[in-house]
Amino acid sequence: KPGIVFLAALVTITLIGPLAVHMYIPIMPTIQKAFSVSTFLTTLTFSLVLFVMAFGTLGYGTLSDRFGRKPVLMFGLGLFVAGSALCAVASSFEVLFAGRLLQAIAAGCGVVLARAIARDVYGPQKLAQVIAYITTAYVLGPTLAPPIGGAISDLFSWNAVFYFATGISLLIILL
């Protein structure tokens, strides 16, 4: 039977989506000023993540059925690392936009695959309890991410939020 580390991995995988979406909210005004872009463009980099992430979830289930859960999950997490790192080093709005798109494509993997893996591993007896933990993480993520993103940005800079996301996603891959 899988232990607490495995469960922690499933829970943290679920946090990728909320991390990508909601840590960005407090740095949006700073992004707008840093790149001298309109409110529309800054907001687009937020709303587009939600849109792309929603459609990405449709693909991850099918891909994981065909190629296996772990390879597809590692691909998604790797893509998230790449997108976060690209955002962290962005010297133009276009590069930031590309990084946000990569994050969005990748963010859908955690939501879908954590549940699929839980179903595969825990079976019907323990599935409800594990899904409750996963759902709790998914609900708490949007609540905790903005203050964390704001604090990181206040202490360091706007791009530190993306360095943090890169580091966290690398830790999740190792976990």
Z-matrix of the N, CA and C atoms (Angstrom, degrees):
N
C 1 1.463
C 2 1.527 1 110.18
N 3 1.333 2 115.93 1 140.92
C 4 1.460 3 119.60 2 178.39
C 5 1.531 4 111.52 3 -67.36
N 6 1.311 5 115.00 4 147.43
C 7 1.453 6 120.49 5 -177.40
C 8 1.515 7 113.56 6 -98.32
N 9 1.309 8 114.39 7 -164.40
C 10 1.464 9 122.00 8 -176.29
C 11 1.533 10 111.77 9 -66.95
N 12 1.330 11 117.45 10 -32.69
C 13 1.474 12 120.16 11 179.62
C 14 1.521 13 109.75 12 -66.25
N 15 1.317 14 116.97 13 -40.25
C 16 1.463 15 120.50 14 178.29
C 17 1.527 16 110.47 15 -64.14
N 18 1.322 17 116.55 16 -44.42
C 19 1.465 18 120.58 17 177.63
C 20 1.523 19 110.69 18 -62.53
N 21 1.334 20 116.79 19 -41.96
C 22 1.469 21 120.59 20 177.68
C 23 1.529 22 110.84 21 -61.02
N 24 1.324 23 116.28 22 -37.95
C 25 1.462 24 120.00 23 177.71
C 26 1.523 25 110.77 24 -62.89
N 27 1.327 26 117.20 25 -44.63
C 28 1.466 27 120.37 26 178.55
C 29 1.528 28 111.57 27 -61.72
N 30 1.320 29 115.68 28 -42.07
C 31 1.463 30 120.18 29 -179.93
C 32 1.527 31 110.74 30 -64.91
N 33 1.334 32 117.39 31 -44.73
C 34 1.467 33 119.59 32 -178.55
C 35 1.530 34 112.30 33 -70.71
N 36 1.320 35 117.15 34 -31.94
C 37 1.466 36 120.33 35 175.81
C 38 1.527 37 109.68 36 -59.92
N 39 1.312 38 115.89 37 -36.38
C 40 1.462 39 121.49 38 -179.91
C 41 1.530 40 111.33 39 -66.64
N 42 1.316 41 116.91 40 -25.96
C 43 1.468 42 120.88 41 -177.31
C 44 1.527 43 113.92 42 -76.88
N 45 1.325 44 118.57 43 -11.40
C 46 1.461 45 120.98 44 -178.34
C 47 1.530 46 111.35 45 -56.14
N 48 1.327 47 116.64 46 -47.04
C 49 1.464 48 120.43 47 -179.10
C 50 1.520 49 112.81 48 -60.19
N 51 1.328 50 117.77 49 -57.05
C 52 1.466 51 118.56 50 178.64
C 53 1.530 52 113.25 51 -59.65
N 54 1.304 53 117.17 52 -33.59
C 55 1.461 54 120.56 53 177.88
C 56 1.526 55 110.19 54 -61.85
N 57 1.323 56 115.94 55 -48.04
C 58 1.462 57 120.65 56 -178.95
C 59 1.522 58 111.67 57 -62.93
N 60 1.297 59 115.88 58 -40.96
C 61 1.454 60 119.83 59 -173.42
C 62 1.523 61 111.98 60 -80.30
N 63 1.305 62 117.64 61 -52.52
C 64 1.455 63 120.91 62 -164.84
C 65 1.527 64 116.57 63 -91.64
N 66 1.320 65 118.99 64 -19.81
C 67 1.467 66 118.92 65 174.33
C 68 1.523 67 110.47 66 -71.07
N 69 1.300 68 116.25 67 -17.37
C 70 1.460 69 122.39 68 -178.18
C 71 1.533 70 112.37 69 -77.44
N 72 1.308 71 117.57 70 -27.06
C 73 1.466 72 121.77 71 -174.00
C 74 1.538 73 112.76 72 -54.30
N 75 1.333 74 119.85 73 -50.79
C 76 1.468 75 117.74 74 -176.40
C 77 1.534 76 114.69 75 -70.57
N 78 1.321 77 117.81 76 -15.84
C 79 1.469 78 118.64 77 -179.31
C 80 1.526 79 113.11 78 -98.42
N 81 1.323 80 117.46 79 0.79
C 82 1.460 81 120.09 80 -178.63
C 83 1.536 82 113.15 81 -58.29
N 84 1.334 83 119.97 82 -45.39
C 85 1.477 84 118.52 83 177.90
C 86 1.538 85 112.51 84 -62.74
N 87 1.316 86 116.21 85 -36.16
C 88 1.463 87 120.55 86 178.68
C 89 1.526 88 110.82 87 -67.52
N 90 1.330 89 116.79 88 -40.78
C 91 1.466 90 121.93 89 176.81
C 92 1.529 91 109.42 90 -60.26
N 93 1.322 92 115.51 91 -44.61
C 94 1.460 93 120.76 92 -179.42
C 95 1.523 94 110.85 93 -58.28
N 96 1.315 95 116.60 94 -44.72
C 97 1.471 96 120.65 95 179.51
C 98 1.525 97 111.89 96 -71.80
N 99 1.322 98 116.71 97 -42.97
C 100 1.467 99 120.81 98 -175.97
C 101 1.526 100 112.04 99 -61.06
N 102 1.327 101 116.68 100 -35.82
C 103 1.464 102 120.14 101 -176.77
C 104 1.528 103 112.86 102 -108.76
N 105 1.331 104 116.17 103 4.16
C 106 1.474 105 121.58 104 179.49
C 107 1.523 106 111.62 105 50.29
N 108 1.327 107 115.02 106 54.11
C 109 1.462 108 120.62 107 179.34
C 110 1.533 109 109.28 108 -117.52
N 111 1.296 110 115.45 109 165.00
C 112 1.462 111 121.56 110 -177.97
C 113 1.531 112 111.29 111 -73.78
N 114 1.310 113 113.60 112 163.18
C 115 1.461 114 119.86 113 174.26
C 116 1.522 115 109.96 114 -60.81
N 117 1.333 116 116.46 115 -37.66
C 118 1.466 117 120.79 116 179.03
C 119 1.529 118 110.98 117 -57.63
N 120 1.328 119 117.54 118 -49.06
C 121 1.466 120 120.54 119 -178.45
C 122 1.525 121 111.61 120 -65.72
N 123 1.311 122 115.92 121 -40.33
C 124 1.467 123 119.37 122 178.68
C 125 1.527 124 110.51 123 -63.78
N 126 1.314 125 116.14 124 -44.09
C 127 1.457 126 120.94 125 178.66
C 128 1.522 127 111.05 126 -66.17
N 129 1.322 128 116.38 127 -34.56
C 130 1.463 129 120.88 128 178.37
C 131 1.531 130 110.85 129 -60.21
N 132 1.322 131 117.10 130 -38.16
C 133 1.468 132 119.63 131 179.51
C 134 1.530 133 111.86 132 -69.38
N 135 1.317 134 116.54 133 -14.18
C 136 1.467 135 120.80 134 173.79
C 137 1.528 136 110.49 135 -90.25
N 138 1.325 137 116.29 136 -54.66
C 139 1.467 138 120.09 137 -174.70
C 140 1.523 139 112.07 138 -68.17
N 141 1.318 140 117.21 139 -32.89
C 142 1.458 141 119.99 140 179.03
C 143 1.523 142 111.62 141 -64.30
N 144 1.320 143 116.72 142 -34.20
C 145 1.464 144 120.84 143 177.00
C 146 1.530 145 109.69 144 -60.39
N 147 1.324 146 116.50 145 -44.66
C 148 1.467 147 119.73 146 178.73
C 149 1.525 148 111.24 147 -61.97
N 150 1.310 149 116.19 148 -44.11
C 151 1.454 150 121.88 149 -178.04
C 152 1.527 151 111.66 150 -64.35
N 153 1.322 152 116.06 151 -50.28
C 154 1.467 153 121.01 152 -178.25
C 155 1.527 154 110.29 153 -67.12
N 156 1.309 155 117.28 154 -39.48
C 157 1.459 156 121.43 155 178.83
C 158 1.535 157 110.44 156 -60.94
N 159 1.323 158 116.36 157 -41.17
C 160 1.461 159 120.23 158 179.94
C 161 1.528 160 110.89 159 -61.08
N 162 1.311 161 116.75 160 -43.32
C 163 1.461 162 119.43 161 -179.87
C 164 1.527 163 111.50 162 -75.88
N 165 1.315 164 116.94 163 -28.97
C 166 1.457 165 120.51 164 177.24
C 167 1.509 166 112.38 165 -63.58
N 168 1.326 167 116.30 166 -33.60
C 169 1.461 168 119.26 167 179.96
C 170 1.524 169 111.53 168 -61.90
N 171 1.319 170 116.40 169 -30.17
C 172 1.466 171 119.85 170 179.22
C 173 1.526 172 111.65 171 -65.28
N 174 1.314 173 116.41 172 -37.17
C 175 1.454 174 120.36 173 -177.20
C 176 1.512 175 114.83 174 -78.60
N 177 1.322 176 117.34 175 -33.43
C 178 1.461 177 119.82 176 -174.35
C 179 1.528 178 113.06 177 -65.37
N 180 1.319 179 117.38 178 -37.36
C 181 1.459 180 119.39 179 179.02
C 182 1.521 181 111.73 180 -62.75
N 183 1.323 182 115.11 181 -46.91
C 184 1.461 183 120.45 182 179.58
C 185 1.520 184 111.32 183 -63.68
N 186 1.331 185 116.23 184 -45.20
C 187 1.466 186 119.96 185 179.83
C 188 1.521 187 111.66 186 -62.34
N 189 1.335 188 116.65 187 -39.99
C 190 1.465 189 119.10 188 -178.51
C 191 1.524 190 111.84 189 -71.84
N 192 1.321 191 117.41 190 -28.55
C 193 1.468 192 119.95 191 174.24
C 194 1.527 193 110.23 192 -67.55
N 195 1.303 194 115.53 193 -34.57
C 196 1.465 195 119.80 194 -176.72
C 197 1.525 196 113.30 195 -84.28
N 198 1.345 197 117.30 196 -43.77
C 199 1.463 198 121.06 197 -172.48
C 200 1.526 199 114.05 198 -107.60
N 201 1.317 200 117.57 199 -5.95
C 202 1.459 201 120.89 200 -179.00
C 203 1.522 202 111.14 201 104.08
N 204 1.314 203 115.09 202 149.84
C 205 1.475 204 120.36 203 -176.31
C 206 1.533 205 112.32 204 -66.01
N 207 1.325 206 115.59 205 -50.49
C 208 1.464 207 119.39 206 -173.05
C 209 1.534 208 112.82 207 -64.25
N 210 1.330 209 120.56 208 -47.65
C 211 1.471 210 118.64 209 179.84
C 212 1.528 211 112.83 210 -60.54
N 213 1.321 212 116.46 211 -39.88
C 214 1.466 213 119.83 212 -179.33
C 215 1.530 214 109.86 213 -70.38
N 216 1.318 215 117.27 214 -39.69
C 217 1.462 216 120.94 215 177.02
C 218 1.527 217 110.73 216 -62.24
N 219 1.320 218 116.93 217 -46.50
C 220 1.472 219 120.25 218 -179.83
C 221 1.529 220 111.15 219 -63.94
N 222 1.321 221 116.64 220 -36.79
C 223 1.458 222 120.16 221 175.66
C 224 1.530 223 110.31 222 -62.31
N 225 1.337 224 116.48 223 -48.15
C 226 1.459 225 120.69 224 179.58
C 227 1.517 226 112.61 225 -61.52
N 228 1.321 227 116.24 226 -44.19
C 229 1.471 228 119.67 227 179.23
C 230 1.530 229 111.00 228 -66.52
N 231 1.328 230 116.50 229 -39.24
C 232 1.468 231 120.09 230 176.52
C 233 1.512 232 111.63 231 -62.41
N 234 1.320 233 116.39 232 -40.16
C 235 1.460 234 121.46 233 176.94
C 236 1.531 235 110.45 234 -63.73
N 237 1.322 236 115.92 235 -37.88
C 238 1.469 237 119.95 236 177.88
C 239 1.526 238 110.59 237 -65.16
N 240 1.321 239 116.82 238 -42.18
C 241 1.471 240 120.56 239 176.62
C 242 1.527 241 109.62 240 -59.23
N 243 1.334 242 116.34 241 -47.07
C 244 1.469 243 120.62 242 -178.98
C 245 1.527 244 111.24 243 -61.92
N 246 1.333 245 117.09 244 -44.40
C 247 1.456 246 120.38 245 179.60
C 248 1.513 247 112.31 246 -64.66
N 249 1.327 248 116.71 247 -43.05
C 250 1.470 249 120.68 248 178.88
C 251 1.520 250 111.25 249 -64.52
N 252 1.334 251 116.89 250 -42.94
C 253 1.470 252 120.95 251 179.26
C 254 1.523 253 110.48 252 -64.53
N 255 1.315 254 116.79 253 -40.26
C 256 1.465 255 120.20 254 178.38
C 257 1.529 256 110.55 255 -62.48
N 258 1.316 257 117.23 256 -42.09
C 259 1.467 258 120.87 257 176.25
C 260 1.526 259 110.93 258 -62.78
N 261 1.317 260 116.83 259 -40.14
C 262 1.468 261 121.07 260 -177.45
C 263 1.522 262 112.32 261 -62.68
N 264 1.318 263 117.25 262 -34.75
C 265 1.470 264 120.26 263 -176.48
C 266 1.522 265 112.33 264 -102.88
N 267 1.328 266 117.37 265 8.45
C 268 1.467 267 121.23 266 -175.54
C 269 1.527 268 111.37 267 -59.38
N 270 1.324 269 114.53 268 127.23
C 271 1.466 270 119.97 269 176.19
C 272 1.526 271 110.99 270 -106.50
N 273 1.330 272 115.80 271 -2.07
C 274 1.461 273 120.37 272 176.12
C 275 1.522 274 108.50 273 -143.49
N 276 1.313 275 114.94 274 161.39
C 277 1.453 276 119.65 275 179.48
C 278 1.523 277 110.92 276 -65.45
N 279 1.309 278 117.18 277 -34.32
C 280 1.461 279 121.10 278 179.58
C 281 1.528 280 111.67 279 -62.60
N 282 1.317 281 116.36 280 -40.27
C 283 1.470 282 120.60 281 177.81
C 284 1.527 283 109.79 282 -67.94
N 285 1.333 284 116.92 283 -42.30
C 286 1.460 285 120.60 284 176.14
C 287 1.526 286 110.11 285 -59.82
N 288 1.313 287 117.02 286 -44.04
C 289 1.461 288 122.20 287 179.70
C 290 1.537 289 110.54 288 -60.12
N 291 1.320 290 116.75 289 -44.04
C 292 1.474 291 121.16 290 178.21
C 293 1.531 292 110.22 291 -62.50
N 294 1.325 293 117.51 292 -42.34
C 295 1.468 294 121.39 293 177.94
C 296 1.511 295 112.05 294 -63.45
N 297 1.324 296 116.37 295 -40.05
C 298 1.463 297 120.31 296 178.11
C 299 1.528 298 110.85 297 -65.19
N 300 1.329 299 116.94 298 -37.06
C 301 1.469 300 119.77 299 176.78
C 302 1.526 301 111.11 300 -64.00
N 303 1.335 302 116.18 301 -42.90
C 304 1.468 303 119.07 302 176.93
C 305 1.524 304 110.89 303 -61.96
N 306 1.325 305 116.54 304 -43.32
C 307 1.463 306 119.83 305 177.20
C 308 1.529 307 110.35 306 -58.28
N 309 1.314 308 116.11 307 -43.52
C 310 1.461 309 120.82 308 -177.57
C 311 1.523 310 111.94 309 -64.32
N 312 1.322 311 116.17 310 -45.38
C 313 1.469 312 120.32 311 178.37
C 314 1.523 313 109.59 312 -59.70
N 315 1.310 314 116.35 313 -40.61
C 316 1.459 315 121.35 314 -176.88
C 317 1.523 316 113.15 315 -76.71
N 318 1.321 317 117.16 316 -33.42
C 319 1.464 318 120.59 317 -171.67
C 320 1.517 319 113.64 318 -61.92
N 321 1.312 320 117.48 319 -27.11
C 322 1.456 321 119.97 320 179.36
C 323 1.513 322 113.96 321 -67.70
N 324 1.318 323 117.70 322 -19.97
C 325 1.470 324 119.69 323 -176.07
C 326 1.519 325 112.53 324 -65.82
N 327 1.306 326 117.75 325 -40.03
C 328 1.460 327 120.70 326 -176.16
C 329 1.510 328 113.42 327 -63.26
N 330 1.327 329 115.64 328 -43.93
C 331 1.456 330 120.85 329 -177.82
C 332 1.525 331 110.71 330 -61.25
N 333 1.317 332 115.69 331 -48.01
C 334 1.463 333 120.87 332 -175.88
C 335 1.522 334 111.97 333 -74.12
N 336 1.324 335 115.80 334 -49.91
C 337 1.460 336 119.11 335 -170.67
C 338 1.524 337 113.61 336 -74.20
N 339 1.313 338 118.37 337 -30.63
C 340 1.470 339 119.21 338 176.73
C 341 1.526 340 109.97 339 -61.29
N 342 1.317 341 117.03 340 -42.07
C 343 1.463 342 120.91 341 179.13
C 344 1.537 343 111.24 342 -69.06
N 345 1.321 344 116.11 343 -42.60
C 346 1.473 345 119.80 344 -179.62
C 347 1.530 346 110.99 345 -64.11
N 348 1.322 347 115.89 346 -42.75
C 349 1.470 348 120.56 347 179.47
C 350 1.527 349 109.58 348 -65.45
N 351 1.335 350 116.48 349 -41.15
C 352 1.467 351 119.79 350 178.27
C 353 1.523 352 110.63 351 -59.73
N 354 1.321 353 116.42 352 -43.71
C 355 1.471 354 120.41 353 179.19
C 356 1.530 355 110.87 354 -63.25
N 357 1.340 356 115.89 355 -41.97
C 358 1.461 357 120.25 356 -179.26
C 359 1.533 358 112.19 357 -65.41
N 360 1.316 359 115.85 358 -40.91
C 361 1.464 360 120.86 359 -171.12
C 362 1.530 361 112.96 360 -88.01
N 363 1.323 362 117.37 361 -42.89
C 364 1.461 363 119.80 362 -171.96
C 365 1.521 364 114.13 363 -91.14
N 366 1.307 365 117.74 364 -22.45
C 367 1.457 366 119.81 365 -179.56
C 368 1.516 367 111.61 366 70.05
N 369 1.317 368 116.36 367 179.63
C 370 1.468 369 120.73 368 -172.89
C 371 1.532 370 114.96 369 -67.40
N 372 1.340 371 117.56 370 -26.52
C 373 1.465 372 119.68 371 -176.08
C 374 1.527 373 112.58 372 -65.86
N 375 1.323 374 117.14 373 -43.57
C 376 1.464 375 120.43 374 -173.21
C 377 1.535 376 112.03 375 -109.73
N 378 1.312 377 116.51 376 -1.57
C 379 1.461 378 120.99 377 -174.18
C 380 1.525 379 112.85 378 -59.64
N 381 1.310 380 118.36 379 -44.53
C 382 1.471 381 121.15 380 -177.86
C 383 1.526 382 111.59 381 -58.59
N 384 1.313 383 116.92 382 -42.00
C 385 1.464 384 121.10 383 -179.91
C 386 1.530 385 110.58 384 -66.12
N 387 1.313 386 117.26 385 -44.14
C 388 1.463 387 121.20 386 -179.69
C 389 1.528 388 110.68 387 -66.42
N 390 1.324 389 117.26 388 -41.79
C 391 1.465 390 120.70 389 177.51
C 392 1.528 391 110.16 390 -62.50
N 393 1.312 392 117.64 391 -34.31
C 394 1.472 393 120.95 392 176.97
C 395 1.529 394 110.51 393 -62.25
N 396 1.331 395 117.72 394 -42.98
C 397 1.467 396 120.79 395 177.13
C 398 1.525 397 111.17 396 -63.88
N 399 1.314 398 115.63 397 -44.26
C 400 1.469 399 120.74 398 -179.41
C 401 1.529 400 110.21 399 -63.25
N 402 1.313 401 116.75 400 -43.65
C 403 1.467 402 120.99 401 -179.69
C 404 1.519 403 111.01 402 -66.54
N 405 1.307 404 117.20 403 -38.30
C 406 1.466 405 120.90 404 176.66
C 407 1.526 406 110.33 405 -58.78
N 408 1.323 407 116.58 406 -44.49
C 409 1.468 408 120.15 407 178.24
C 410 1.514 409 110.92 408 -62.82
N 411 1.322 410 116.73 409 -41.70
C 412 1.460 411 120.67 410 -178.66
C 413 1.533 412 111.29 411 -66.19
N 414 1.326 413 116.78 412 -33.09
C 415 1.460 414 120.82 413 179.08
C 416 1.532 415 111.26 414 -79.64
N 417 1.325 416 116.77 415 -38.16
C 418 1.466 417 119.69 416 179.54
C 419 1.534 418 112.91 417 -72.38
N 420 1.322 419 116.84 418 -28.91
C 421 1.462 420 121.21 419 -179.12
C 422 1.512 421 113.73 420 -51.57
N 423 1.340 422 119.08 421 -52.81
C 424 1.464 423 119.88 422 179.59
C 425 1.530 424 113.93 423 -65.42
N 426 1.317 425 116.40 424 -22.83
C 427 1.463 426 120.32 425 178.39
C 428 1.524 427 111.39 426 -78.37
N 429 1.322 428 116.32 427 -40.80
C 430 1.467 429 120.95 428 -175.65
C 431 1.526 430 113.42 429 -87.25
N 432 1.318 431 117.97 430 -28.25
C 433 1.461 432 120.96 431 -173.18
C 434 1.539 433 114.40 432 -64.12
N 435 1.338 434 120.58 433 -45.42
C 436 1.472 435 118.01 434 -178.80
C 437 1.532 436 114.53 435 -60.77
N 438 1.346 437 119.06 436 -45.37
C 439 1.468 438 116.40 437 177.88
C 440 1.533 439 112.99 438 -64.72
N 441 1.326 440 116.31 439 -34.01
C 442 1.462 441 119.30 440 177.54
C 443 1.526 442 109.72 441 -67.13
N 444 1.334 443 116.42 442 -46.67
C 445 1.461 444 120.43 443 177.88
C 446 1.520 445 112.15 444 -60.47
N 447 1.337 446 116.88 445 -41.64
C 448 1.469 447 120.75 446 178.38
C 449 1.518 448 112.09 447 -64.85
N 450 1.324 449 117.04 448 -42.60
C 451 1.466 450 120.66 449 -179.91
C 452 1.528 451 110.87 450 -65.20
N 453 1.323 452 116.52 451 -43.60
C 454 1.468 453 120.25 452 179.21
C 455 1.522 454 110.22 453 -62.05
N 456 1.324 455 115.62 454 -44.18
C 457 1.459 456 120.66 455 179.54
C 458 1.527 457 111.48 456 -63.98
N 459 1.329 458 117.20 457 -42.74
C 460 1.467 459 120.94 458 179.10
C 461 1.523 460 112.08 459 -65.03
N 462 1.324 461 116.43 460 -39.10
C 463 1.459 462 120.31 461 -178.33
C 464 1.534 463 112.84 462 -76.16
N 465 1.320 464 116.46 463 -33.36
C 466 1.465 465 120.11 464 -174.34
C 467 1.526 466 110.65 465 -122.79
N 468 1.305 467 117.10 466 -89.07
C 469 1.460 468 121.45 467 177.30
C 470 1.524 469 108.38 468 -165.31
N 471 1.322 470 116.57 469 174.45
C 472 1.461 471 119.68 470 -178.46
C 473 1.524 472 111.73 471 -60.50
N 474 1.336 473 117.01 472 -38.40
C 475 1.468 474 117.73 473 -176.15
C 476 1.535 475 112.37 474 -74.60
N 477 1.325 476 117.72 475 -14.93
C 478 1.473 477 120.34 476 175.69
C 479 1.524 478 110.80 477 -63.91
N 480 1.329 479 117.34 478 -27.54
C 481 1.462 480 121.20 479 176.41
C 482 1.533 481 109.40 480 -60.66
N 483 1.329 482 116.16 481 -40.35
C 484 1.466 483 120.20 482 -179.80
C 485 1.532 484 111.77 483 -77.38
N 486 1.324 485 117.36 484 -32.72
C 487 1.465 486 119.01 485 172.95
C 488 1.533 487 109.58 486 -62.92
N 489 1.321 488 116.68 487 -40.32
C 490 1.454 489 121.71 488 177.35
C 491 1.534 490 110.46 489 -61.74
N 492 1.340 491 116.96 490 -46.57
C 493 1.464 492 121.15 491 178.62
C 494 1.530 493 110.88 492 -61.17
N 495 1.326 494 116.33 493 -38.58
C 496 1.470 495 120.67 494 177.77
C 497 1.526 496 110.08 495 -62.99
N 498 1.327 497 115.89 496 -47.77
C 499 1.464 498 120.23 497 -179.61
C 500 1.512 499 113.00 498 -63.14
N 501 1.317 500 116.34 499 -44.36
C 502 1.466 501 120.53 500 179.48
C 503 1.527 502 110.63 501 -62.45
N 504 1.327 503 116.50 502 -43.38
C 505 1.466 504 118.45 503 -178.87
C 506 1.524 505 111.61 504 -68.73
N 507 1.323 506 118.13 505 -31.51
C 508 1.465 507 120.15 506 174.29
C 509 1.530 508 110.82 507 -65.97
N 510 1.327 509 115.94 508 -40.38
C 511 1.476 510 120.19 509 176.51
C 512 1.533 511 111.43 510 -63.63
N 513 1.316 512 115.89 511 -38.67
C 514 1.466 513 119.76 512 178.32
C 515 1.518 514 110.57 513 -63.91
N 516 1.334 515 116.80 514 -40.76
C 517 1.462 516 120.45 515 177.10
C 518 1.524 517 109.81 516 -60.21
N 519 1.326 518 117.40 517 -43.99
C 520 1.471 519 120.60 518 179.06
C 521 1.525 520 111.87 519 -65.52
N 522 1.320 521 115.90 520 -37.68
C 523 1.468 522 120.68 521 179.34
C 524 1.507 523 110.25 522 -65.13
